[in-house]
Amino acid sequence: MRLVTYAYRGQTRAGALLGDQVVDLNRGYVWWTGQGIEESSTAPAEAVMPSTLLAFLQRGDAGMRLARQLLAAVEEARHSSSIERALREDGVLFALREVRLRAPIQRPPKIVCMWVNYRAHGEEASIVPPTEQPIFFSKFSTAVIGPGEPIVIPRISQMVDYEAELALVIGKRGKDIAPHEVYDYIAGYTIFNDVSARDYSLKRLLGVVGPSLIQKTFDTFAPMGPWIVTRDEIDDPHRLDIRLSIDGEIMQDSNTRHMIFKIPDIVATISQVVTLEPGDVISTGTPPGVGFARTPPRYLKPGERVRIEIERIGVLENPVASSGEPQIEN
């Protein structure tokens, strides 16, 4: 499945893709039970099939199973033109072009990012990468934006950089997770851009090398999306091409097989420190080609467009804007 958060006429809700259509999960469940296709529950529809993706993930495997059954029911119902028309009129079914996709998880409980998880990225940055265990840092959830929303260059930074990354989304609460159990805790995968203000790095501020919260967590510095691809659709997340371009010029072009620490070790290590919860986002590090390591350095400029492609997931695109520039909301 591809799980989305979509906006339509002022409402932001959880959905799932059915080809080039979006199925509203909560309204779809109401239709489903009302048709007698699914046995009615005594619980309110919002409790069984929530209208936000974060609440949906908190339903765990039960919610995933129900969503798959719902999509199959909608697909079957669309064979009747009159039923399909009713689904559209009732706000259950939308053409993808009718809605605006938002970040799948708009306010993740936690955003955790890996520091130097590709050896070639460490080499270009003159950093010896960690080898004993992964090192991680965080971003604030207010940095999150979705596809098509602008990365805003803050007034106080002139060195805003890009970092294409594969991210995973946690689907089940866990602490001290064993590496062989990690995939049971993953809901799915998405695309993440770990935007960074290099003039606020620890090296520039204090003369030391290491992960820094301040350079990572400006507003709009966590583009994410366009959807979550559930884990059953990606058998090996360590065999995915990953590419970033700016206005068509390729800057990063690699494959997730080059990660130093793989996902089981990443998640297991983090879970020894903090309890992981549904909706937590863990980004797995960036390959080489970032702007600050180029000669001359290549930083983002207003008017440009950043495009990240990850095999079997999709495309995340964001324009770049200057601070104070009007931001369009719809």
N, C-alpha and C positions, 0 to 999 in steps of 0.2 A: 504493500500500500504506500501511497504518497499522501501524507497528512499535511494539511495546510491550515493556516489562519488567514481568513479572507475578510475584506471589508466591502460592504455593499450598502449604499444609502445610509451611511452614518452608523451602521452596526458592524461590529467585528466579532466573528464567530469561527468555530472549528468546523473543518470540512475534510473531505478526502477526494482525491481525483478519481474520476471514472473516465478514462480517455481524456478528451478535451473538455470534460464537464466537471463541475464541483458539486459534490453532494454534501448538504448541510447535515452533519451527524445527528444533532439533537432533533431537528425538525423531521429528518428522515426516520428516526426512531418513533416519533409520534405518529407519523403516517403509517409506518410498519405495523405498530400495535393496533392502530385504528382499523386497519384492513383485515385484522385477524391473521396476518401472515406470521406474526410472532406472538407467543403467549404473553398477555399483559402482565406487568409487574405491579405489585401494590405500592412500590416506591415511585415518587415523582420522576418524570422523564429526565429532568435535570440531574437527578442522582444516578440514574442508570446510564445515560448517554449525555454527558455534560456539553455545554455550548462553548467552552473554552478548551483549548488543546492541553493546557497545563492540567486542568481538572480531569480531562480525559485520560492523560497518561497516569494519573493517580489511581485510575481504575485498574491498571495493570493488565495482565493477560486476558482477564475476563472482558475488559473493554475492547481489546484488540480483536478477540474472537467475534464479539457482537458486531463490531464495525465491518469486519469482512463479510459476515452473513448479511448485513444491511446492504452493502454494496452489491452483492449478488442478487438480492431481492429487487433493488432499483434497476439493475441491468436487465433483469427479466421483465420488469414492469414496463420498461421503455419500448418493448415490442408493440405495445398498444399506444397509438398516437394520442388517444384521448387521455390515458393515464399519464403519459409524459407531459402533456399540456397542463394537467392538473398539478403535477409535481412542480412545474415551473411557476404556476400561479400561486402555489402555497409556499414558495420560498424554499423548497427542498432541493431543487436542481437549477444550476446556473451554467451558462457557457463560461469557460475560463476567461474569455475576453471581456465579460461583463463585470468581473470583480477585480479588486486590487488585492494582490497578495501582500501580506505583512510578514514580519519575522515569525516563524512557526511558534516559538516560545517568546512572547513579547517581554516578559520580565522573568528570566530564569532565576530560580532560587540561588544558584551559584554558576559562575562562569570561570572555568579553570583552564589555563593554557600552558602548554609545554614550552620550556626554554631550550632552544638549540637541540632539536630532535632529528635533524638531518646533518650528517657529517659535513657535506659540502657547504651547507649554510654556515656552519662553524668556521670552516676554512676561509670563506669569503669575508667573514666578520673578524678574522684573526682571534677566534675564541676556541679554546680547547673544549670540546663538548663533554658533557657528563657521561660516564661509562658505568658507574656503580649502580645508580638508580636515577630515574627521571627527576628533573627539577621543574617545579611549576610555580606559577603566579596566577593572580586573579584579575578580572575586570569587574567593574560595577555593572549592574543590569541596566542602568540608565544609558549605557553606551550602545545598546542594541537598536539597530534599525533593520528594515526589511528590504526586499528587492525593489529597486527603483527609487529608493529614498536617498537623499544626498549625503555623502561624507562631507562634513563641514570643516573647512580649515579654520581652526581657532585663531583669534587675533594675536595670541601670544606665542604662536608657533609658526616657524617658516620651514620646518623639516618634517612634513607629514609623509609617512611611508606606508607601503602596502605589504601584506603577507597572506598569501593564499594558503588555506589550511582545510583539511578534513576534520570535521567535528562529529562527535557522537553525543547522543542525548540519552540520559539515564531514564529507565522506565520502571525501576523498582528500588525501594529503599534498601540500603545495604551498608554494612560496616565490616571492616576486616575481610573483604571479599578475597577468596582464593583465586589465583590466576585462571584456573581451569573452569571456574564458575562465572567469570566476568560476562560472557556473552548473554547469560540469562538475565543480566541486569541492564542490558542495553535495549532501548526501544527502537533506535534507528540512527541514521546518519544524515548530516546536512553539510552545507558549505559555509565556511566562516572566513572572514577577512579580519586578521588581527592588525588593524590599523594602529600605527605607532607614531608618536611625536618624538623624533630622534634627538631634538634639542632638549628633551627632558629625560634622557637616559641617565642611568647612574654614572656612566663613564663621563658624560659631559658635566653633570652636576657635582659629582664627588671624586671623579678620577678612578673609580673602581668599575669592574665588569660584573654584571649580574642582572637578573630580572628586576624590573622596576614597575610598580603599579602606576605611578603618575604618568609615565609616557604612554600608557596603554588604555587609559580609561576616560579620556575626554568624551564628551557627548558625541554620538554617531560613530565611535571608533570600533564598533562591533557589528558590522553588516553580517546578516545571517539569512539563509534560505536557499532556494525559494520554498522548500518543503522538507519534511523529514521522510526519508525512504526507510521503511521498516527493515529490521535486521535480516528477516528471512529472504529479502530480495538481493542481498549482497553476501555471497558465501565467504568471500575473503576480502576484507577492507584494506589489506596490504598489497593489493594488486590493481590499483586504480591510477590511471593517468590524471595528473593535476596540472593545470595551466592557468596563468594569469596574463592578461593583456591590457594595455592602456591605449584606447583609440586604435585598436587593431594591432599594435606593436607588442609582440610577445616578450614578456619580462621574465616569467618563471615557467618552466616546462620540465616536469619530473614525474615521478611515480611514487606512490605511498610505500612501495617495497623498500625504499631507501630510509625509512624511519629507523633510528637507532633503537628506540624502545617501542615495542609493539603494544597494541591496545590492551591485552591482558595484563602486562606489567604496569602500564600507565594507570589503569583503573584500580588495580590491586594496591599500588603504592598510595594513591590519593585516599583510598578508603581506609588506610591505616591511620590517616591524619584526621579526616572529617567523615561524617556520615553522609553518604550520597543519597539524594532524594529524586523522585520523578521530576523531570524537567531540567535537572542540572545539565549544563552543556560543558563538555570537555573537548577542547581543541588540541590537535595532536602535533602541532609544530609546522613550520614552513620550510619548503625546499629553497635552494639557492636562487639568486636573481633579484634580491630585494634592492630597493633604491639606494640606501645609504652606502652599500658596498660597491656600487658602480663608480667608474671614473669617466666623467665627473659624476657626482651623486645625482640620482634621479628621483625627485620628490613630486608628490601629487600637486596639480595646479587646478584652480577653478576652471570649469568648462570641459574638463576631461571626463572620460567614462572608463570605469574599471570593470573588467569582465573576468570572472573566475569560472572555469569549467572543471568539473570532476566527473570522470567516467562513471556511468550508471547512476549518477545522482542528478546532474543537470547543470544549469547555468545561473550564476548570481551576478547581476549587473547593478552598479551604482554610479550615478554621476558625482562629480566633485563640485562643491560650491564654496564660496567665501563666507565667512561669518558676517551676519547682518543681511545676507541676501534673502529675499522672501522665500519661504519654503511652502510648496504646494501640498495641501492635504485634501484628500477626497475619500 
